[in-house]
Amino acid sequence: MSLIPFEGANIPPAPGRSKVTVASIQDKKSHGEPITVLTAYDYATARLVDEAGIDMVLVGDSLAMVVLGYENTLPVTMDEMLHHTRAVRRGVRRAMVVADMPYASYHVNESEAVLNAARFIKESGAEAVKLEGGAKRAGIVARMVDAEIPVMGHIGLTPQSIHRMGGYKVQGKTLSAVEKLMKDAVALDRAGVFSLVLEGVPREVAAMITHEISAPTIGIGAGPECDGQVLVFHDIMGLTFSPPAKFVRRYGDAAALMRQALEQFRDDVEHRRYPNDEESYHLPRETAAALEDVALRKHR
């Protein structure tokens, strides 16, 4: 399979704002500086997230639900993820762009996994990929890193394992489960992940992992001791149609604002308030006069 080079915009960051890289993310952990991460799935949202100064933009496979309307993340395809990552990359100047590898894109064999990861770098302009799973993914992670592909790990509540886990449940609540999470985190750290998402785990466990490994931890439902935090854009902006998870903090109600605007447009059209004369184009005087002359001649 040939790889088609990404041809999106290569725009430098705005003056005074350094480009975020793997090295700068790892430096943040060294200096105790919190890392900010948000999801984005299109050009406009990516621009807003980037201009807000967020460190990393994650093109999450959560787009399956919040953008494409699927029930869970499993149906989203490589082509869909590549398509959305390209759009996001065109809207980002400073943030680091990380692409989620969808279900079945790295589960069959290591060679196919590395090739799919390379497609995200080559074809979509992503600067890193994210994959789910613990110690069993260490070999794949090591091969990707060896292929010059930065990898973000993801353990705890892993949405692609929803059927095995029996739903979206907090992980690491028993001693044996805590031990497994610790082993998974250490294995991924040694394999070379540049950061590690901890989702849906007790705060105390996330703190232990954060202290134990060298890679920065990015929490989502994992408490404040993580090196950084990630949330879904649609969740924080109130653009989802179901009750938010416990860890979600709503920072805006974009849905209410958009619904109000849409209803106002409908009313204005129905009552002929839109468009008005100032929002309409007019003929040049000469053309209007000529048309009047034509109309007068027709009625003589």
VEXMARPA-381204 format. One record per residue (C-alpha): x, y, z; residue number from 0. Coordinates in Angstrom, 1 decimal, decimal comma, m for minus. Each point is the difference from the previous one (the first is absolute). Example, Ala and Ser with C-alpha at 12.3 -4.5 7.8 and 13.67 -1.06 7.14 Angstrom:
+--------+--------+--------+-----+
:   east :  north :     up : seq :
+--------+--------+--------+-----+
:   12,3 :   m4,5 :    7,8 :   0 :
:    1,4 :    3,4 :   m0,7 :   1 :
+--------+--------+--------+-----+
This chain:
+--------+--------+--------+-----+
:   east :  north :     up : seq :
+--------+--------+--------+-----+
:    0,0 :    0,0 :    0,0 :   0 :
:    1,4 :    3,3 :   m1,0 :   1 :
:   m0,1 :    3,0 :    2,3 :   2 :
:   m1,3 :    3,3 :   m1,3 :   3 :
:    1,8 :    3,0 :    1,5 :   4 :
:   m2,1 :    2,5 :    1,9 :   5 :
:   m0,3 :    3,3 :   m1,9 :   6 :
:   m1,7 :    2,1 :    2,7 :   7 :
:    1,1 :    3,5 :    1,0 :   8 :
:    3,4 :    0,2 :    1,6 :   9 :
:   m0,5 :    3,3 :    2,0 :  10 :
:    2,4 :    0,9 :    2,7 :  11 :
:   m1,3 :    0,9 :    3,5 :  12 :
:   m0,9 :    3,6 :    0,8 :  13 :
:    2,8 :    2,2 :    1,2 :  14 :
:    0,9 :   m0,6 :    3,6 :  15 :
:   m1,6 :   m3,4 :    0,1 :  16 :
:    2,3 :   m3,0 :   m0,4 :  17 :
:   m1,1 :   m3,1 :   m1,8 :  18 :
:   m0,9 :   m2,8 :    2,4 :  19 :
:    2,1 :   m3,2 :   m0,5 :  20 :
:    0,6 :   m3,3 :    1,7 :  21 :
:    3,0 :    1,6 :    1,7 :  22 :
:   m1,9 :    3,0 :    1,3 :  23 :
:   m2,8 :   m2,3 :    1,3 :  24 :
:    2,6 :   m2,0 :    1,9 :  25 :
:    1,6 :    3,2 :    1,3 :  26 :
:   m3,3 :    1,0 :    1,5 :  27 :
:    0,0 :   m3,0 :    2,2 :  28 :
:    3,6 :    0,6 :    1,0 :  29 :
:   m0,9 :    3,6 :    1,0 :  30 :
:   m3,3 :   m0,9 :    1,7 :  31 :
:   m2,0 :    2,0 :   m2,6 :  32 :
:   m3,5 :   m1,3 :   m0,7 :  33 :
:   m0,7 :   m1,3 :   m3,6 :  34 :
:   m3,3 :    0,9 :   m1,7 :  35 :
:   m1,7 :   m2,3 :   m2,6 :  36 :
:   m3,3 :    0,3 :   m1,8 :  37 :
:   m1,6 :   m1,9 :   m2,8 :  38 :
:   m0,8 :    1,5 :   m3,4 :  39 :
:   m1,5 :   m1,6 :   m3,1 :  40 :
:   m0,1 :    2,8 :   m2,6 :  41 :
:    1,8 :    3,1 :   m1,2 :  42 :
:   m2,1 :    2,6 :    1,8 :  43 :
:    0,1 :   m1,7 :    3,4 :  44 :
:    3,7 :   m0,7 :   m0,4 :  45 :
:    0,7 :    3,7 :   m0,7 :  46 :
:   m1,9 :    1,0 :    3,2 :  47 :
:    1,7 :   m2,6 :    2,1 :  48 :
:    3,4 :    1,0 :   m1,3 :  49 :
:   m0,6 :    3,7 :    0,3 :  50 :
:   m1,0 :   m0,6 :    3,7 :  51 :
:    3,6 :   m1,2 :    0,6 :  52 :
:   m0,8 :   m3,7 :    0,6 :  53 :
:    3,2 :   m2,1 :   m0,1 :  54 :
:   m1,3 :   m3,1 :   m1,8 :  55 :
:   m3,0 :   m0,5 :   m2,3 :  56 :
:   m1,2 :   m3,6 :    0,0 :  57 :
:   m2,0 :   m1,2 :   m3,0 :  58 :
:   m1,8 :   m2,5 :    2,1 :  59 :
:   m1,9 :   m3,0 :   m1,2 :  60 :
:   m2,7 :    1,5 :    2,2 :  61 :
:   m0,9 :    1,7 :   m3,3 :  62 :
:   m1,9 :   m3,2 :   m0,7 :  63 :
:   m2,6 :    1,1 :    2,5 :  64 :
:    0,1 :    3,8 :    0,3 :  65 :
:    0,4 :    0,7 :   m3,8 :  66 :
:   m1,1 :   m3,1 :   m1,9 :  67 :
:   m2,8 :   m1,2 :    2,3 :  68 :
:    1,1 :   m3,5 :    0,7 :  69 :
:   m0,8 :   m1,7 :    3,3 :  70 :
:    3,6 :   m0,6 :    1,0 :  71 :
:    3,5 :    0,5 :   m1,4 :  72 :
:    0,3 :   m3,4 :   m1,7 :  73 :
:   m1,5 :    0,7 :   m3,5 :  74 :
:    2,2 :    2,9 :   m0,9 :  75 :
:    2,5 :   m0,9 :   m2,8 :  76 :
:    3,6 :    0,9 :   m1,0 :  77 :
:   m1,3 :    2,0 :   m2,9 :  78 :
:   m2,4 :    2,0 :    2,2 :  79 :
:    2,8 :    0,7 :    2,6 :  80 :
:    2,4 :    1,0 :   m2,8 :  81 :
:   m2,6 :    2,3 :   m1,5 :  82 :
:   m0,7 :    1,8 :    3,3 :  83 :
:    3,7 :    0,2 :    1,0 :  84 :
:    0,8 :    1,7 :   m3,3 :  85 :
:   m2,7 :    2,6 :    0,7 :  86 :
:    1,3 :    0,6 :    3,6 :  87 :
:    3,6 :    0,3 :   m1,2 :  88 :
:   m0,9 :    2,8 :   m2,4 :  89 :
:   m1,4 :    2,0 :    2,9 :  90 :
:    2,9 :   m0,4 :    2,4 :  91 :
:    3,1 :    2,2 :    0,2 :  92 :
:    1,5 :   m0,6 :    3,5 :  93 :
:   m1,5 :   m3,0 :    1,7 :  94 :
:    1,2 :   m3,5 :   m0,5 :  95 :
:   m2,4 :   m2,1 :   m2,0 :  96 :
:   m0,6 :   m3,6 :    1,3 :  97 :
:   m2,2 :   m2,4 :   m2,0 :  98 :
:   m1,9 :   m2,9 :    1,6 :  99 :
:    0,5 :   m3,3 :   m1,7 : 100 :
:   m3,4 :   m1,6 :   m0,4 : 101 :
:   m1,1 :   m3,4 :    1,0 : 102 :
:    1,6 :   m2,8 :   m2,1 : 103 :
:    2,7 :    2,3 :   m1,5 : 104 :
:    2,6 :   m1,4 :    2,4 : 105 :
:   m1,6 :   m3,2 :    1,4 : 106 :
:    0,9 :   m2,5 :   m2,9 : 107 :
:    3,8 :    0,0 :   m0,1 : 108 :
:    2,9 :    2,3 :    0,8 : 109 :
:    1,0 :    0,7 :   m3,6 : 110 :
:   m3,5 :    1,1 :   m1,0 : 111 :
:   m0,2 :    2,1 :    3,1 : 112 :
:    3,3 :    1,9 :   m0,8 : 113 :
:   m1,2 :    0,5 :   m3,6 : 114 :
:   m3,3 :    1,5 :    1,2 : 115 :
:    1,8 :    2,2 :    2,5 : 116 :
:    2,3 :    1,2 :   m2,8 : 117 :
:   m3,0 :    0,9 :   m2,1 : 118 :
:   m1,2 :    2,4 :    2,6 : 119 :
:    3,4 :    1,7 :    0,0 : 120 :
:    0,5 :   m0,1 :   m3,8 : 121 :
:   m3,5 :    0,5 :   m1,3 : 122 :
:   m1,8 :    2,2 :    2,6 : 123 :
:    2,8 :    2,1 :    1,5 : 124 :
:   m0,4 :   m1,4 :    3,5 : 125 :
:    3,1 :    0,3 :    2,3 : 126 :
:   m0,8 :   m3,0 :    2,2 : 127 :
:   m2,5 :   m2,8 :    0,3 : 128 :
:   m1,9 :   m1,3 :    3,0 : 129 :
:   m0,9 :   m3,7 :    0,6 : 130 :
:   m1,8 :   m1,8 :    2,8 : 131 :
:    1,3 :   m2,8 :    2,2 : 132 :
:    2,7 :   m0,8 :    2,5 : 133 :
:    2,9 :   m2,4 :    0,1 : 134 :
:   m1,4 :   m2,0 :   m2,9 : 135 :
:    0,6 :    3,0 :   m2,3 : 136 :
:    3,6 :    0,6 :    1,2 : 137 :
:    1,4 :   m1,8 :   m3,0 : 138 :
:   m2,0 :    2,0 :   m2,5 : 139 :
:    0,8 :    3,2 :    1,7 : 140 :
:    3,8 :   m0,8 :   m0,1 : 141 :
:   m0,2 :   m0,7 :   m3,7 : 142 :
:   m1,9 :    3,2 :   m0,7 : 143 :
:    2,5 :    2,0 :    2,0 : 144 :
:    2,8 :   m1,8 :   m1,9 : 145 :
:   m1,7 :    1,2 :   m3,2 : 146 :
:    0,2 :    3,6 :    1,2 : 147 :
:   m3,7 :    0,2 :    1,0 : 148 :
:   m0,8 :    1,6 :    3,3 : 149 :
:   m2,6 :   m2,0 :    2,0 : 150 :
:   m2,4 :    1,0 :    2,7 : 151 :
:   m1,2 :   m2,9 :    2,0 : 152 :
:   m3,4 :   m0,5 :    1,6 : 153 :
:   m0,9 :   m2,2 :    2,9 : 154 :
:   m2,8 :   m0,3 :    2,6 : 155 :
:   m3,4 :    0,3 :   m1,5 : 156 :
:    0,7 :   m0,7 :   m3,7 : 157 :
:   m3,1 :    0,6 :   m2,1 : 158 :
:    1,0 :   m2,4 :   m2,7 : 159 :
:   m0,2 :   m2,8 :    2,6 : 160 :
:   m3,6 :    0,9 :    0,9 : 161 :
:   m1,3 :   m3,5 :   m0,7 : 162 :
:    2,7 :   m1,7 :    2,0 : 163 :
:   m0,4 :    2,4 :    2,9 : 164 :
:   m3,8 :   m0,2 :   m0,1 : 165 :
:   m0,5 :    3,7 :   m0,4 : 166 :
:    1,7 :    3,3 :    1,0 : 167 :
:    1,1 :   m0,9 :    3,5 : 168 :
:    2,7 :    1,4 :    2,3 : 169 :
:    3,1 :   m2,2 :   m0,1 : 170 :
:    2,6 :   m0,8 :    2,8 : 171 :
:   m2,4 :   m0,3 :    2,9 : 172 :
:    1,6 :   m3,2 :    1,5 : 173 :
:    3,5 :   m0,7 :    1,1 : 174 :
:    0,7 :   m2,4 :   m2,9 : 175 :
:   m1,5 :    2,5 :   m2,5 : 176 :
:    2,3 :    2,7 :    1,4 : 177 :
:    3,0 :   m2,2 :   m0,3 : 178 :
:   m0,9 :   m0,7 :   m3,7 : 179 :
:   m0,4 :    3,7 :   m0,8 : 180 :
:    3,4 :    0,7 :    1,6 : 181 :
:    1,6 :   m2,8 :   m2,1 : 182 :
:   m1,7 :    1,3 :   m3,1 : 183 :
:    1,2 :    3,5 :    0,6 : 184 :
:    3,6 :   m1,0 :    0,6 : 185 :
:    0,0 :   m2,3 :   m3,0 : 186 :
:   m1,2 :    2,8 :   m2,3 : 187 :
:    2,4 :    2,5 :    1,5 : 188 :
:    2,9 :   m2,4 :   m0,6 : 189 :
:   m1,3 :   m0,6 :   m3,6 : 190 :
:    0,4 :    3,7 :   m0,7 : 191 :
:   m3,4 :    1,8 :    0,2 : 192 :
:    0,4 :    3,7 :    0,2 : 193 :
:   m3,1 :    0,4 :    2,1 : 194 :
:   m2,7 :   m2,2 :    1,5 : 195 :
:   m3,7 :    0,5 :    0,3 : 196 :
:   m1,6 :   m1,2 :    3,3 : 197 :
:   m3,7 :   m0,3 :   m0,4 : 198 :
:   m2,6 :   m0,9 :    2,6 : 199 :
:    2,3 :   m1,1 :    2,8 : 200 :
:    0,0 :    1,0 :    3,7 : 201 :
:    1,9 :    3,2 :    0,8 : 202 :
:    2,4 :   m1,8 :    2,3 : 203 :
:    1,0 :   m2,5 :   m2,7 : 204 :
:    0,6 :    2,7 :   m2,5 : 205 :
:    2,2 :    1,8 :    2,5 : 206 :
:    2,1 :   m3,1 :    0,5 : 207 :
:    0,4 :   m0,6 :   m3,7 : 208 :
:    0,9 :    3,7 :   m0,6 : 209 :
:    2,7 :   m0,2 :    2,7 : 210 :
:    1,3 :   m3,4 :   m1,3 : 211 :
:    0,5 :    0,6 :   m3,7 : 212 :
:    2,1 :    2,6 :   m1,9 : 213 :
:   m2,6 :    0,6 :   m2,8 : 214 :
:   m2,5 :    2,7 :    0,8 : 215 :
:   m3,5 :   m1,2 :    1,0 : 216 :
:   m3,1 :    1,5 :   m1,5 : 217 :
:   m3,1 :   m0,5 :    2,1 : 218 :
:   m3,6 :   m0,3 :   m1,0 : 219 :
:   m2,1 :   m1,0 :    3,0 : 220 :
:    3,3 :   m0,8 :    1,9 : 221 :
:    0,3 :    2,9 :    2,5 : 222 :
:    2,2 :    3,1 :    0,2 : 223 :
:    3,4 :   m1,6 :    0,7 : 224 :
:    0,5 :   m0,9 :   m3,7 : 225 :
:    2,5 :    2,1 :   m2,0 : 226 :
:   m2,7 :    1,2 :   m2,3 : 227 :
:   m3,7 :   m0,3 :   m0,7 : 228 :
:   m2,0 :   m0,8 :   m3,1 : 229 :
:   m3,7 :    0,5 :   m0,7 : 230 :
:   m2,3 :   m0,4 :   m3,1 : 231 :
:   m0,7 :    3,4 :   m1,6 : 232 :
:   m3,7 :   m0,8 :   m0,4 : 233 :
:   m0,3 :   m1,0 :    3,6 : 234 :
:    1,4 :    3,3 :    1,4 : 235 :
:   m2,1 :    2,1 :   m2,4 : 236 :
:   m3,3 :   m1,8 :    0,7 : 237 :
:   m0,2 :   m1,4 :   m3,5 : 238 :
:   m0,9 :   m3,6 :    1,0 : 239 :
:   m3,6 :   m1,3 :    0,3 : 240 :
:    0,5 :   m2,2 :    3,1 : 241 :
:    0,8 :    0,7 :    3,6 : 242 :
:    3,8 :    0,6 :    0,5 : 243 :
:    2,3 :   m2,3 :    1,8 : 244 :
:    0,9 :    0,9 :    3,7 : 245 :
:    3,4 :    1,4 :   m1,0 : 246 :
:   m1,3 :    2,3 :   m2,7 : 247 :
:   m0,2 :    3,7 :    0,8 : 248 :
:   m2,2 :    2,1 :   m2,3 : 249 :
:    1,7 :    3,2 :   m0,9 : 250 :
:   m2,6 :    1,3 :   m2,4 : 251 :
:   m3,4 :   m0,8 :   m1,5 : 252 :
:    0,6 :    0,3 :   m3,7 : 253 :
:   m3,1 :   m2,2 :   m0,7 : 254 :
:   m2,3 :    2,6 :    1,6 : 255 :
:    1,7 :    2,8 :   m1,9 : 256 :
:   m0,2 :   m1,8 :   m3,3 : 257 :
:   m3,6 :   m1,1 :    0,5 : 258 :
:   m1,0 :    3,6 :    0,8 : 259 :
:    1,7 :    1,2 :   m3,2 : 260 :
:   m1,6 :   m2,7 :   m2,1 : 261 :
:   m3,5 :    0,7 :    1,3 : 262 :
:    0,5 :    3,7 :   m0,6 : 263 :
:    1,0 :   m0,6 :   m3,6 : 264 :
:   m3,1 :   m2,2 :   m0,5 : 265 :
:   m2,3 :    2,7 :    1,5 : 266 :
:    1,6 :    2,8 :   m2,0 : 267 :
:   m0,4 :   m1,9 :   m3,3 : 268 :
:   m3,6 :   m1,0 :    0,8 : 269 :
:   m0,9 :    3,6 :    0,9 : 270 :
:    1,9 :    1,4 :   m3,0 : 271 :
:    2,4 :    1,9 :    2,3 : 272 :
:    3,0 :   m1,6 :   m1,7 : 273 :
:    1,5 :    1,1 :   m2,3 : 274 :
:   m0,7 :    3,7 :    0,1 : 275 :
:    1,0 :    2,6 :   m2,6 : 276 :
:    3,5 :    0,6 :    1,5 : 277 :
:    0,7 :   m3,7 :   m0,3 : 278 :
:   m1,0 :   m0,1 :   m3,6 : 279 :
:    1,9 :    0,8 :   m3,2 : 280 :
:   m1,2 :    2,6 :   m2,5 : 281 :
:    0,4 :    0,7 :   m3,6 : 282 :
:    2,3 :    2,8 :   m1,1 : 283 :
:   m2,0 :    3,2 :   m0,7 : 284 :
:    0,7 :   m0,3 :   m3,8 : 285 :
:   m1,3 :   m3,5 :   m0,2 : 286 :
:   m3,0 :    0,8 :    2,1 : 287 :
:   m0,8 :    3,0 :   m2,2 : 288 :
:    0,4 :   m2,1 :   m3,2 : 289 :
:   m2,4 :   m2,7 :    1,4 : 290 :
:   m2,6 :    2,7 :    0,8 : 291 :
:    0,3 :    1,3 :   m3,6 : 292 :
:   m0,5 :   m3,6 :   m1,3 : 293 :
:   m3,0 :   m0,4 :    2,2 : 294 :
:   m1,5 :    3,3 :   m1,2 : 295 :
:    0,5 :   m0,9 :   m3,7 : 296 :
:   m1,8 :   m3,3 :    0,6 : 297 :
:   m3,0 :    1,8 :    1,3 : 298 :
:   m0,3 :    2,6 :   m2,8 : 299 :
+--------+--------+--------+-----+
